[in-house]
Amino acid sequence: MSYCISRKHRLFEDLYRCQYNLAGIYQRTGNLSQALRHVEVAIKCAVKMKDKLAERESLILKGKVGSEFHVTAN
């Protein structure tokens, strides 16, 4: 629900938090492809907000998810 509202009204900070948290949830449940999709959107939101800290946090999460994804793919 909050995801839809944030996206509709271009509330990038809220959308960023939703996407970042969804990526973490999907990572913990083992759905790594979904986690990567959500973390990519979080990165885009952080860039639009010009929030370097949020961008860094998202890139770190992307690296963690990506490394898990490659381990399970092999």
Secondary structure per residue as TSV (DSSP state, phi and psi in degrees):
chain	resnum	aa	ss	phi	psi
A	1	M	-	360.0	-53.3
A	2	S	H	-64.2	-31.7
A	3	Y	H	-60.3	-47.7
A	4	C	H	-63.6	-44.5
A	5	I	H	-63.9	-44.8
A	6	S	H	-62.0	-42.2
A	7	R	H	-67.9	-43.7
A	8	K	H	-61.6	-40.7
A	9	H	T	-100.0	9.9
A	10	R	T	56.3	45.2
A	11	L	-	-92.2	83.3
A	12	F	H	-64.1	-33.3
A	13	E	H	-66.0	-44.8
A	14	D	H	-68.0	-41.6
A	15	L	H	-62.1	-40.1
A	16	Y	H	-59.1	-49.4
A	17	R	H	-61.5	-41.8
A	18	C	H	-60.8	-48.6
A	19	Q	H	-65.7	-42.8
A	20	Y	H	-62.5	-45.5
A	21	N	H	-68.0	-39.6
A	22	L	H	-62.2	-39.8
A	23	A	H	-60.6	-42.8
A	24	G	H	-64.4	-40.1
A	25	I	H	-64.7	-47.3
A	26	Y	H	-63.0	-36.1
A	27	Q	H	-62.0	-47.7
A	28	R	H	-65.7	-29.5
A	29	T	H	-88.9	-1.5
A	30	G	T	88.2	5.4
A	31	N	-	-91.6	77.7
A	32	L	H	-73.1	-30.5
A	33	S	H	-67.6	-39.7
A	34	Q	H	-65.7	-40.3
A	35	A	H	-59.4	-43.6
A	36	L	H	-63.6	-39.3
A	37	R	H	-61.7	-44.4
A	38	H	H	-71.2	-36.3
A	39	V	H	-69.3	-31.0
A	40	E	H	-63.1	-42.2
A	41	V	H	-66.8	-38.3
A	42	A	H	-61.3	-40.9
A	43	I	H	-62.3	-45.1
A	44	K	H	-61.2	-40.2
A	45	C	H	-64.3	-43.3
A	46	A	H	-62.0	-39.2
A	47	V	H	-65.4	-44.6
A	48	K	H	-62.5	-34.5
A	49	M	H	-79.3	-12.1
A	50	K	T	58.8	40.6
A	51	D	-	-105.4	99.0
A	52	K	H	-65.6	-35.8
A	53	L	H	-64.6	-47.1
A	54	A	H	-62.4	-39.9
A	55	E	H	-62.7	-44.5
A	56	R	H	-61.5	-46.2
A	57	E	H	-59.0	-41.9
A	58	S	H	-67.0	-40.4
A	59	L	H	-66.1	-36.1
A	60	I	H	-64.8	-45.4
A	61	L	H	-62.1	-40.5
A	62	K	H	-60.5	-40.7
A	63	G	H	-64.0	-41.5
A	64	K	H	-64.8	-47.7
A	65	V	H	-64.9	-43.5
A	66	G	H	-61.6	-39.8
A	67	S	H	-68.5	-37.4
A	68	E	H	-66.4	-38.9
A	69	F	H	-62.4	-43.4
A	70	H	H	-71.0	-32.1
A	71	V	H	-67.3	-44.0
A	72	T	H	-74.5	-25.1
A	73	A	H	-74.2	-25.7
A	74	N	-	-89.2	360.0
